[in-house]
Amino acid sequence: MDSVAQLTPETQQRVQELRRLLQQASYDYYVLDAPTIEDSVYDQLYRELQTIEANYPELITPDSPTQRVGERPASHFTSVKHNIPLYSLENAFGNADLATWEQRWRKVAPDVTEFEYVCELKIDGNALALTYENGVLVRGATRGDGTTGEEITQNVRAIRSVPLRLNLDNPPPVVEVRGEAFLSLDSFEQINRDREKAGESLFANPRNAAAGTLRQLDAKIVAQRRLDFFAYTLHVPGELESQWQALELLREMGFRVNPEREKCADLQAVQDYCDRWSVDRTQLRYMTDGVVIKLNSFALQTRLGFTQKFPRWAIALKYPAEEAPTILENISVN
Ligand SMILES: NC(=O)c1cnc(OC2CCCC2)nc1N
């Protein structure tokens, strides 16, 4: 289609500059939680980019900030097979279960004397599988049964803390990322206030509200509800050596990675971490339902492998469920 005016190099340069400015501002705001420009400035730059792209549609790229929210609602979701399955976690309900787990994996690798754990808060949301090709987000899918999920790419693109392009100079052909889509307590409260005003039923908790949002056929509704995302698994070709390194690389790529993660030298340190966060989590602005404990070394993870159902190298310490309503009760709904 002929554009109204001839596309000049200056216009092309301005588009690149606008994209860079808007992507950096969005990263600072949604991933670092540290805004760097005023909303009014962001909106002005965004409108300028929209105008140029409207005049020169050939300039539009899938990772342009203007392409986050699809215009047309989807009619349905298709099923997709995950390139790499999403594993379930064995549950532990106390220190005795953790000690049993350690004894079990050490029986499989009795010669291993040097090891360390990584503890990650267990975000109480919905697991997502993200696929990036040459650094660009090409697919987002729900966990489903771990092997097959629903393709919800349009909705995942509307999660502003999910990068549309990885912050890598030479991105590999395929990168698989797993993480948890969740709603902050503030977003959850706002959604229920809006629903109450509209006379709609309220969501029982942030996890249900996030699940309901991810199943929306209209990505514009997803964008309004401010879903968030913590990444916790990275599959990338090459020599990643540990979970800790994977989390650092996920951060460099542009993802939010939960800041409360810690390396633990032994099970005592793991138990201390779990005890501390069973109390401190009530002060967080997002719901957690436990701690995920992983052996840090990927070589050891590979060696330990999986039982019929679970990885041998990870376990979830679950906090007693009844505490969740207490935390929600702390929220002022009015
Ligand atoms: N909800 C979470 O925060 C969470 C879930 N899962 C995992 O790890 C997967 C990958 C290896 C076994 C399960 N880590 C987490 N932090």
The ligand as a Gaussian input file, in Angstrom:
#p B3LYP/6-31G(d) Opt

LIG

0 1
 N        4.883000     -21.579000      41.415000
 C        6.204000     -21.368000      41.428000
 O        6.660000     -20.327000      41.925000
 C        7.125000     -22.396000      40.821000
 C        6.603000     -23.502000      40.171000
 N        7.433000     -24.436000      39.609000
 C        8.774000     -24.268000      39.702000
 O        9.627000     -25.180000      39.163000
 C        9.112000     -26.118000      38.201000
 C       10.244000     -26.556000      37.329000
 C       10.839000     -27.721000      38.054000
 C        9.722000     -28.361000      38.836000
 C        8.571000     -27.365000      38.877000
 N        9.331000     -23.214000      40.322000
 C        8.537000     -22.260000      40.888000
 N        9.133000     -21.190000      41.510000

